[in-house]
Amino acid sequence: MNLTYVLSLLVFAPLLGVVVLAFVPKTQEKTIKLVGFLATLPTLLISLAIYFHYLAGKSLKDFSVSAEWIQFGGFKEFDKNFFAVHYELAVDGFSMIMVLLTAIVATLAAVASIHIKKEWKGYFMLFLILEVGMLGVFAAQNLILFFIFFEVTLVPMFFLIGKWGYFEKEKAAYSFLIYNGLGSAILLIVIMILFSRTGTSNIEVLREFVNSPDAKWVAPISEAGKYGLLFALLVAFGVKLPIFPLHSWMLRVHVQAPPSVVMIHSGILLKIGAFGLIRFGMGIFPEQFKTLGLLLAVLGVINLLYGAFLAFIQKDFKMVLAYSSISHMGIVLIGLGALNEAGIQGAIFQVVSHGLISAFLFFLVAVFYERTGTTLIENLGGIAKGMPLAAGFLLAGAMASLGLPGMSGFVSEFMAFLGLFKEVPVLAAVGTLGIIMTAVYLLRAVLGMTFGQSHREFVGITDIKSFEWVPVITLMALIVLIGVFPSVLSGPLQKTVEAIMLGLGG
């Protein structure tokens, strides 16, 4: 059976929803929201089918597609792949997991979008275009196609923040665009240098080419040049992750964007930074990456502690979660900086785990804001009286985020720190202060909201509604599943980690 069309269908399926929405009158709110939700389902079903295809022992290469697209220069007769950009999509264990994570979070964020109050047609059209960009980023098999999809995510996100956000939405949208635009510019420079020096943009070919002593370069790159390109990648993807001090734009987005959009931003878009560092930094420049291990570990500890300590003093729960994201992305850097199997696997686990946990918590933010019109911890004091179920799930989400055993957060944090303790135990010991602080700021915020001093009566307030159970139960089930059976991730990721370790000489 020919499966080469499957990835193209997966990536571009949401566009069918955009086409349908174009013909729906903008006043038909229920129809628009239903179409917006249903348009995310084909991608979810296809991504699940790919995952079960893998579990059945079949090769993910069955889904690879490559077709001629753009040819530069007159090299086609010499070598059809020389200075050619092909339309190439493929997945391995890591990218398959990221595609599945994207499909799940996008579908659940579409459910959360039911709380959007105005201009639903434009919102869902942009939402679905954003999903296409995210899926394409993880499925692209060459750098230029990756960059195109990467750029596709910026435009709809800019408008989703600036149009449907809160009081300072325009400032948040422009901060997002400026910072990420600069990161994109740096990434484009790296891609163009690699393409012009090697004659290829295929990720697998580049990985072999750059690390082969017998490679015939169009124009060789010096050792210093390789370090320069790797550092540029670190900055480009560091903005996205974000790495301190390139983080201020992300705080504005988390606070000013609507919660359904923040579910996408925190759950998926931030993870593109980690994905790029692993896929391109470690993959294409492994020898150079080894020398940056200590720097990454130090940056990770700084992220972890900085985010944790500032989260502790916040009065707005959205700001607590924003600084928490900075802190938890530090664990990704700690794992990568360890440069061993445990650390790298922990970093990838943290990418997936935080994607689920942050989406879960921001969905609950949407639920609380919809009922009360506030996210200030003080104003939500005693909310457990009126919304006991939502308050209980909020506490469960906090437990997952602080790394309670049996939940996904514990697995990722344990492996990342295990990797760093093997290499730099003193730095790892300092980093554990961030883990302690995570428990402190999360319990302070959550207990303050659920059982804190009440400034208003929450009698008669609606608890979790019928449709809201879908994201709550789905995300919590996945968080527990990964915590109890981490093999659901470690199995698909094994070959990816082995390939990275081979490149690092481990």
Secondary structure, DSSP 8 states (H G I E B T S, - for coil): ---TTHHHHHHHTHHHHHHHHHTS-TT-HHHHHHHHHHTTHHHHHHHHHHHHHHHTT--GGGG-EEEEEEE-TT-TTT-TTTTEEEEEE---HHHHHHHHHHHHHHHHHHHHGGG--S-HHHHHHHHHHHHHHHHHHHHB-BHHHHHHHHHHHHHHHHHHHHHHS-TTHHHHHHHHHHHHHHHHHHHHHHHHHHHHHHS--BHHHHHHHHT-TT---SS---HHHHHHHHHHHHHHHHHHTT-TTS-HHHHHHHHHS-HHHHHHIIIIIHHHHHHHIIIIIIHH-HHHHHHTHHHHHHHHHHHHHHHHHHHHT-SBHHHHHHHHHHHHHHHHHHHHHH-SHHHHHHHHHHHHHHHHHHHHHHHHHHHHHHHHS--BTTTTTTGGGT-HHHHHHHHHHHHHHTT-TTSHHHHHHHHHHHHHHHH-HHHHHHHHHHHHHHHHHHHHHHHHHHSS--SS--TT---S-TTTHHHHHHHHHHHHHHHH-THHHHHHHHHHHHHHHHHHT-
